């Protein structure tokens, strides 16, 4: 078999098959890469506290590299600005986010139709299980937490109960939505607070927020949101299937070349197995090639010929 395999015809065929196999393997590799392309892993660097101004820019937008970053800001809450955002879970319990307007001390001033206003941050101060808005902490404080993406802007579906007609409940925490409610310019994104302090933010040696950090008025009805980085470790199994399919195609191409070679060797060893007519065949002493007599043409043929061989006219 090796002797026949190293002839120019079969080497050329093998090279063509290998080129085809290479293409199939590359396609399989591409499908494997595509199966995990949408995965999102947690970035420890985003947990390190940094000034809000490094992430939130006036008039800017948040991209994937900035969302979920932990920041801190020093300033004050605007009294009476709080709203409740419904349908927010905390450890599996349904409740509300308390969203308030926070004005950093080092923010810029924006001129609007309502006059000059400091640019604020939409802050999710806490989670609460009850439909009650707590008063905002007074004075200058430092807040720290994770920047989260905006919710889709939707209206609240909360049905007002007796005595709750004046309760301010909205359907989403969205800076574009809130800027209209507050008539105030805002940075893009929502800051979900994990720490409120009258001094510096309590930090670990790694620069992350201390697990023991609290809100100023924390209680059973007012808890930190503890927003986590959004991750996605799933794979696309359809792409995995396609990757395996291309490998199967590559294996079949190699098998087909080997099978054709094997059939050629067997035909060379015992051509009678492939002889379509009754009768004998002979082996040419000069070439070692078998030939047969075709009574229809009254001529002799080599098994791999399609025309009579003049050299064997009149043979046996």
N, C-alpha and C positions, 0 to 999 in steps of 0.2 A: 504493500500500500504506500509506503514512504517513497519508493522509487517513482511511482506514478504521481504522487502528490508534489514532487519536486520538479515536475515538467513545467514548461512555461505556461501552458494552458491552465493548469490547476493552481499554480502560484498566482497568476493574474486573477483567477476567480476568487482566491482567498483574499487578495488585497482589496478587491471590490467589496467582499463581504465584511472585512474588517473596517473599511470606511463606513459601511452602513451601520455596523455595530457601534462604532464611535458616535455616530449621530444619534442612535437610539439611547446610548448611555448619557450623552449630554442632555437629551430631552428628559430623561429620567431624573437627572440631577436638578434640572430646572424645576420640575414638578415637586421634588422634595423641598427645594427652597421656598417655593410658593406655598407649600402646606403650612409653613410657620411664619410667613411674611406678616400676618396680622397680629402676631403675639406681642404683648406689651408686658415687660418685666419691671419690677420695682427698681427705682434708682436711689440708692442710699444717699447720694449727694443732695437730693431734693429735700431730705429730712433735716438738713443743716439750716439753722435759722439765719436769715440774711435780711438786710433792710428792704422794705417793701419797694423802694424806688428802683432796686435792681431788676425787678420783675414787672411792676406796674408802671407803664409809661403814659403820659397824657395823650389821649387820642389814639393810643396803640391798641393792639389786639393780642390775645394770648394764643401762642402756638403750643404744639404738643410738648415741646421741651420746657415750657414754663408752667403749664398747668400742673397742679399737685405739689408745687414748691412751697416750703414753709417760710413765712416772712414775719416781720414784726414792725409795728408802727407805734409812735407815741403821739397822743392827741386827746381828743375828747369826743364823746357821743353827743349828738344833737338831741336835746330833750324833746320827748314826744314824737320822735320819728319812727318808732318801732312798729313793725307789722308782724303778723304771724303768717308763715308759709305752711299750708296744710300738706297732709300725706307724706310726712317725713318719718322714716323708721329709725329707731335707736335700739339695738340689740333685739330686733324683732317686734318691738312695740310701736304701734302707730301713734304719732304725735305731730308736733309743730316745730319749725325753726322760728326763733325770734330774730328778726332781721332789723338792723338799725343803721342809721347813717353815722359814719365816723369821719371826723375831720382831722387829719394829721397836722402837726404844728408846722411842718416844713413843706406843705403842699403849695401848689401854685393857685393863683386867682384867675377865674374865668369870667369874662364879661358876657352876660346873656341878656335876654329880653327882660329878665327880672332884676337886672343890675349886676353888680360884681359879687361873685360867690366863690368861696374856696372849693377846690375839687375834693370830693370826698370818696370814701371807700364804702361799698355795700358790705356790711359785716353780718354774718350769721353768728350772733352772740352766743346762742345756746339752743339746746333742744328742751322742749317742755311737753309733758303728756296732757296738759290741760289748756283749754282755750282761753287763757288769760295772759295779758301782756304785762310783764314786769317793768318797773321803772328803770330807765337807763342809769348806770353809775355816773356820778357827778365828778367834775374836776378832770385834771390831766392824768391819764393812765397809759400804760403800755400794754398793747395787745399783741398776741402772737398766735399764728395758726396757719392752716394750709389754704392756698389759693385753689379754689375749685372752679370748674367750668360753669357757665350759665345754664340754668334750666331752660327748657323751651317756654316761651312766654304764653301762658295759658291763664284763664280766669278761674277763680275759686268756685267750687261746687258746694261749698259749705252752706247748709240751710240754717238761717238765723233762728235761734231759739228765743224764748221770752227773756227780755232783759239784755240780749246780745246784739241788738240791732246796730249798735255803734261800734261793734268789734271790728277791727281792721284785719281782715283775712284775705290773703292773695293766693293764687294758685302756683306761683313759681318764684324762685330766687333768681332773678335775671337783672343785671345792671341796667340794660336798656329799658326794662320795664320799670325799675325802681327810680330811675332818674326822672321819669314823668310823674311818679307819685310824689317825689320829694321836691320837684322843680329845682334840682341841683345837679351840677355836672359831676360825673363819677368816673373813676378808673374802671376799666373793663374787668369783669370777673367778680367773684364773691370770696371774701376771706372768712373761712370757717374757724372761729376762735377756739383755741385749746387752753389759753392762758391769759388772764387779766391780772395786772400787778400795778402797784403804786410806784414801784421802782423798776429795776431791770428785770427782764424775763429770766426765770430760773432755767439754767441750761446744764446739760451734762458735759463731761469732758470732751465729748465728740461734737459739741455745739448744737445738739438737738434739745428740744423742750423736755424738761424733767417730767417723768411719768407722774410725779406728785403735784405738778402744777394744777392750779384751780382757777375758777372764776371768782370774782370778788363777792358775788352773792350766790354762790353755788349751794344747791340743796336738792332734795328729792324731786322737786318740780322744775329744776333749772340745772341741766347737766351739760358738760362740754360735748360738742358734736363728735370729736375724735375722727375727723375725716381721714381716710386712708388713700394711698395712691391707687389709682385705677389700674388693674392688671388684667391680662388675658393670656392664659397659658394653653389655650385650646389649639388643636391642629385641625386642618381641613383634610378629612379622611378621603374625600373625593380626589384630591391631589395625590395622596399616598397611593390610591388605587391606580391612577394614571402612571405614577412612577414605576410601580410593579409591572404594569402592562408593557411599558417600554423595555424593561429588562427581559420580559418574556419574549418580546419581538426579537431582541438581540440574540437571545439563546436559540430561538427558532432559526434565525438566519445562519448561525454557526452549524446547527444541526443539519440544515438543508444542504450546506456545502459538504459536510462530512458524509451524508447519506448518498449524495450524488457520486462522491469519490468512491465510496464503498461499493455501489452498484457497478461503477466502471471497472473496479478491480475484479469483482465477481464475474462480470461479463468477459473480462480478459482471460480469467482462469478457466471458465467453463461456458463458452459461448453457446453451447447447445441449449442451455437453459433459456436463452433469449432467441433461439432460432424458430421462426414462424412456420417453416416448411418441413415436410418430412424428408428424410434423407441424411446422408453423411456430410461431414465437413472434414477439411484437411488443414494442416499447418504448413505454411510456406517455410522451407528450410532457411532461406536467405534472410527473411525479416522476422520470423517467428510469429507472424500474424495468421490467424485462422481465416479460412475462406470456404465458400460453399458453391455448389452448382445450382443455378436457377434455370429449371427446364423451360420456363415460360420465355425467357430471353435467350436460351441456349448459350449461356455465358456463365463465367465464374465471377464471384464477387468476394472482396474482403468484407468482413462484417460491418466495418465502418465506412464502406463505400456506397455511393448511390448510382454509380455508372459501372459498366463492365470493365474489368481490368485486362487490358490487352496482353499483359505479361502472363496471364494465366489462361488465355484462350487455348483450348485443346487439352487442358489438364484434366485427368487427375490430374 
